[in-house]
Amino acid sequence: MSFSEKISNETHGVGHTLSQAHPVTSQNSVITQGIQSIGVQAWDKGCFNVKISKLKK
């Protein structure tokens, strides 16, 4: 597994820890099912920020 795949895979795991589901549309996202090597995308960052801000309340 390449470095970018490892980073994407770990980020995917963090997303599930934050109760993030796989996207139902074809988003560029590390949360998409399967091994990704694209790195964290804007969609991921936005979703993670929403989840984290809810946890802070």
HELIX and SHEET records of a PDB file:
HELIX    1   1 PHE A    3  THR A   17  1                                  15    
HELIX    2   2 ALA A   42  LYS A   56  1                                  15    
END                                                                             
